[in-house]
Amino acid sequence: MARMRPGQGRRYGAGVRGRISRVAEQMREEGASWRDVGEALGMPVGTVQRICAERETTGPGFVPVEITPDLRHGELAVVTAGGHRVEGLDLETTVALLARLA
């Protein structure tokens, strides 16, 4: 890390950030403090914590989806967070309802 350490205002690349967060995660699982991790990597503790937090909040770019056959008229339902349920919608009506609720 000492050879790769950027100066103030410069950034670590995505690959280096990934390695930093993996090493930090492993050390933390083994009981190391954030201070220990920072010292081992030769980096400020806040920088290590920030890089690890970024990795936690950035999930995969894709999520699994289920492909279903074409929907026929009246097969969709919308359930709101408040518990309201509207059933028997076609695709166009569902899209209109979701746009209206947004």
N, C-alpha and C positions, 0 to 999 in steps of 0.2 A: 504494500500500500504506500510505502514511503516514496517509491519511484512514481506512483500514479497520482499522488496527492496533488489536486489542483490548487492553484492559488485562490485567494479570496475573490469571489465573484464568478469563478468558473465552476462547471458542473462535472460530476462523474457521469459516464455513459450508462446506458440501461444495463449492459452486461455486468459492469462493475457494481452497480447498485444492487443487482440481483445476487451477486456473490456476497456482498456485504450483508444483505438481509438474511441470506441462508446461514452464513457463519454466525451472525448475531443470534439467530433463532436457535441454532444448535448449542451455542454457549449458554444461552438463557435456560434452555431445557436442562443443561447440566448443572445449573445453579449459579451461574456467574451473574454478577450485578451489571447494570448498565455501565457503570464506571469501569469495571473489568473489561467489558467488551470494547469500550472506547479506547482504553489503554492498549489492549491487544492489537487493535486495528490501527492505532496511531491517529485516531480521529476524535473530534469533540463528541461528547456523549449526545448532545442535542442533535447533531447531524446523523448519528447512527439511529437514534430514535425516530427521527423524521423519515429516514429512508425506510425503516421497518414499517412505520405507520402507512406510508404510501403503498407499500406492497400489500398490506392487509386490506386497504380500501380499493385497490384495483383488482377486480376479479377477472375471470376469463372474459374475453371479448365476445364469446358466443355462449349461449345457453342451450340446453337440449330442448327440442320441440317435438311434438308428436304430429305427424302428418296423417290427416284423416281424409276419408273420401269426401267428395263435394257435398256440402250441406244442402238439404232440401229446405223448402219454405217452412219457417216456424220451428226450427230445431235449436235455436240459440236462446240462451238466458243470460241476463245481466244481473249480478248481485252487487249492491253497493256496500261500502264499508259500514253504513248505518243499518244494514240488514234488509233493505228493500230488495225485492226480487221481481224481475220482469221476465216472463217466459214466453216462448212461442214466437220469437222474433226472427225475421229473415236477416240476411247479412246487411243489406242496405239500411234497414231500420236500426240495427244494432250499432252500426257506424255512426248514424245520425244521433242516436241517443248518447253514445259515448262522447261525441263531440260537444253535445249540449251540456253534459255533466262536467266536462273539463273546465 
